[in-house]
């Protein structure tokens, strides 16, 4: 179940009503279901869940983001596709259930506007079940009258306005667990490990200072390197928890677990689509990738991670990456990723020289001087 988390009871109630409407619509699609609200409010998740439910029950359904649909239509015009323009247009126009995401984000060329309107108008006239997510932040009043009169028809449409949910930690951390991540803060990060040489203590203190500064104003990329147990994940989680405390959204993912989650979306039991999960992580306002380099290095995994990192590179979206290996040690097949992570115009790469903190605990448990454990006689 997608949970609407907000401190405002009115917003919570609106989300509950929208969720119940989505469940009812998935069970028996009738009329149109219109969702409005900003990014992160849950519109796409609800719409995708409806489509998935219908498909799992053996019914026909199509899910398209408006820009993607127009791209698909354009691609058929060159005559080199298995599906002709007329066949694809007719399929979308008349499918038993159409889910149209991000209406309003498409290129506003006359051709694009006319194609989309023809599809929507046909479904309006035929009263075909349709779910439409209006672009983030847009209202029906801002749409052209011909669009507004169809989407807001009281005899056809249910309209639900959603608000942004309370930021939460997107946890793909597997066995580490969400509660452990929540407990990792700057306040309980030990950067004065007394068993370390002075140089390593200063190195650790500088790493903590870098992470603190990044958490106040995330810009560019912070790449933390070092052996297991040196404190990389603790600092990364501290950044996430600091941002969340200030009300800013964060996605924290362990790379290997994230790839497993992506693979699982292809299964029939998945309650989230591949596109939804990948898009949420790819475009997160702040993304933390933990344990990069520890994942299986299959061509599929390499391509997914490259797509993710390249998107954020081009969009200059802030990111934190932790890794045990250095960038030079990445496999030859990941050089495209390495070149982006090492771009000095965007990335701050810092190596934490401190050893595994568990060595400190082991050292503290050793008896000192000539003290020996008492022997029973």
N, C-alpha and C positions, 0 to 999 in steps of 0.2 A: 504494500500500500504506500502511495506517496503521501507523506504527511505534511500538511500546511503548518509551518512553524512561524508564529508571529506573536509579538507581545500585545497586539491590538485585538481584543475579543471580536470586534466587528469584522476585521480582516480574516480572522480565523473562521468566523461563521460564513463569510463569503466563500472561502476556499472549500469548506465542508459542503456547501450547497453545490458548488461547481463539481466537486468530486462525485457527489451522489448523482448529479445530472449526467456525468460521463459514464458512470456505472450503468444507469438506466438506459442511456443511449446505446451503449455497447450491447446490451441485452436485446434491445428492440429499436433499431434506428428509425426514427420518424422525424421528419422536418430537418431543420438546421440547428446546429449548436455553434455559437459564436463565442470565442474567448478573446478578451482584451486584457492587457496588462504589460508591465515592463519585463525586460529580460530577467530570468531567474524566478519568475512568479509561478511556473509550473505548467504553462499553457501547452508547450510542446510535449511534455511528459504525459499529460492527460490525453492529448489528441493521439499520440503514438500508442498509448495503452488501449484506446478504443479500437484502433486499426488492428493491433496485435490480437486482441480478444476475438474480433470477427474472423480473422485469418485462422486462428487456432481452432475455431468452431467450424471451419470449412466453408466460410462465406467469402465472397469477393470483396476486396477493399484495396484502394490505392492511396498511398501517402506520398505527397510531394511538397517540398518547399517551393514557393512560387518561382523564385529564380531558377531552381533546378528544373522545374517543369518546362519553363521557357527554353532553357538550354537544350533539353531533350527534344523539344519540338523543332528548334533550329537545326539540330544535328541531323534530323531526318530529311531536310530539304535538299541535301547533296545527292540523294539517291543511292548512297552506299551502305545503308542500314537494312537490317532484316525486316524492320517495321517501317512502313511508309508513313509520311506525315498524316495522311487521311486516316490511316488505321489507328495511330496513336491518339490523334485528336478525338476520334470517335470513341475510343476506349475510355479516355479520361472524362469526356463529356457525359457518357452514359453509364459509367460503372455504378454498381449498386450502392457503394459507399465511397465517397471521395473525402480525403482529409487534406486540406490545403493549408500549409504552414507558412508563416511569415508573409502574409499578403500585405503588400505595400513596400517591400524591400526590393522588388524586382526593378530592373532598369525601366525608366518611364518613357520608352520610345512609343510612338503611336502604334507600331505593330504589336509590341508586347502588351500594351494596355488593351488593345482590341481583342487579341487572342484570349487573354484571361477573362475579359468581360463576356465574350461569346460563350465560354465554358460555364461561367457562373450564371449567366442569363438563361442558358438552356436548362440548367439544373433547377433554377428558380421556376421556370415555366412548367417543368415536368414534376416539380415537388420531390426531387430525388434527395435522399439523405446525404447531408454534407456537414463536415466539421471545418470551420475556418478560424485560424488564429490570425488576428490582425497584428501587424508589425508592432514591435515594442514601442510603447509610449503613445501610439496613435489612438485617436478616438473616432467613433463613427461620424461625428460632426465634421471631422476634417476630410472625410472622403467625398468624392464627387457625388452629386445627388443621385445619379443612376446606380451607383454602388450602394449608397446609404439606403435608398428605398427598398432594395432587395435584401440587404443584410439585416435591416431593422424591421422587416415586415412582421408585425405582431401575430399574424396568423400562421407564420412559418417558423420563426426563429426564437430560440432561447438565447439570451445574451448574459454572459457572466464576466464581471470585471474582477480580476485577481490582482493582489498586491504582492510585492516582493516578500518572500519568506525570510525569516531570521537566518542570517548566515550560519552555515554549518560546515563541519569538517567532512569533506567527502573522503571516506575511509576505504581504501583498497589495501589495507595493511596486513590482511591475513592474520596470522597467529599473533602478531604484536598487539593488536587490539586497540580500539578507539580510546578506552579509558586510559591506557598507558600514554597515548599521544597527548591526551588532554592534560596529563600530569606534568608534561615536560615544559617548563617555563624558564625564563631568564633568571628568576629569583632562586630556583633550585639547581641551576647549572653551576657546577663546581669548577671555576677557572683558576683556582689557587691550590691546585693539588700539591700538597707539601712534599710528596715523595718524588716529584719531578725536578730535574735540573732547572736552574733559573731560566735558561734559554727556552725550554719547552713551556714553562709557565707563562712566559711573556708571549710566546706564540699562541697559546690557548686564550690568553686575555685579549689579544688582538683579534682573534677569530670571533670571540664573543662581542667585541665592540663593533666589528663589521656587521654581524648579524643584527645587533640592536639598531644600528643606523639604518640598515635596510628595512627593518620592520616598521620604522617610523615613516619612511617614504620610499616604498618599493619602486625602484627604477633600474632598468637593465637586468642583468642576470648575475646571481651570486653562485659560484661553483665552489663547493666545499669538498676537499679531497683529504684522504687519510685512512689509516687502517681501521678495521672493525673495532668499535668500542671507544674511539677517540673523542666522540661527542658530536659528530656531524648531524646525526638524526635528531639529537636533543636540541641543537641550535635551530635546525630547520623547523621542528615542531614548535619551538619557542616563538619563532617568527609568525607561524600560522596562528598560534593562540593569542599573540599580541594583536594581530590584525582582526581576528574574530572578536576580541574583547572590545575593540573600537567600532565594531559593527560592519567590518568589511568582509566580503566573501573570499574564501580560500579553497582551493582544491589541493589536498595532500594525497599523493598516490605513491605506493611502492611499485616500482616499474614492473617487476615480474608479476605481481598480483594484478596490476592494471591490464597487462596483456592477457592474463587468464580471464579477467572479467570481459574483455573485448571478445575473446573466443567464445565465451559462454553465451553471448547474446545471439549467436547463430543457432542455439539449441531451441527446440520447441517449447521448453518450459520457461524460457527467459521472459521476465516481466518488463524488460527495458530493451529498446532497439539498439543495434550497433551504432547507428547514426546519432542517436540521442546521447549515448554515453561518450562517444568520441568527440562530439561537438561540445559537450559540457566541459570536458577536460581541456580540449584544444583551445577554447576561447575563454577559459576562466580568467577573471581579472588578475588573480595571482595563482600561479601553479607551482607546487613543490613536487619535484621528482626525486624520490628517495631510492638509493641503491642502484643508480644507473650503472650498467656494465655487468650486473649480476644476473641479468635475464638470459634466457635461451636465445642464441644468436641465429635464428632461422631467417630466411629471406623475408618471410611475412612479417616477423617481429621487427626486423631492421627497417622495412618500408613503413610500417605504422609509426614507429618512433621518429623516423625522418620526417614524415608528413606532419606529425605533431610539432616537432621542434622547428621545422622550417616555417610553419605557419606563424608560430610565435616570434620567430626571428624577423620575418617580413613585417609583422604587425607591431614589433617592438613591445610585446607584452612581457611584463616582469615575471621572473622565474627564479627558483632556487633549485639547484641540482646537487645531490650528494653522491659521491662515488669513491670506491676504494682504490681504483686504479687511476693513473694519470691519463690525460688526454692522449699522450703519445703512445700509451699502451693499448688503446682501443684497437679492435680488430680492423684490418685493412678495409673490410666491407663497410665500416662505419666512419670512414674519413669525411663523408659529407656532413655528418653530425659533428665530428670533432672540429671541423673548420668553422662551424657556426658557434660552438661553445667556446672556442678560443679567440673569437673576434674581440680584440681589445677595445673596440668602440662600444661594445655592449656588455662584455663580461668582465667580472672581477673573479679571478681564479685564485683560491687560497688553499695552501696545503697545511693541514693541521699535523704537526710533528709529534704530538703527544701519543703515547702508546695506549693500549686498551686500558680503560679506567679500572677494569676488574683486577688488574695487577696491583693497583693501589690497595684494594680491599684485601687481597691475599697478603700483601705486605703488612697491613695493619693487624692481621690476625696472627702473625708470627710472634713467638715469645721473644722478649727483648732481654739483653744481658745474659746472665747465667740462670735466669728463671726457668724452671722446668715444671711440667705439670705434676701435680701430686700423684704419688704412686700408692695404690691401695695395698695394704699388707694384710 
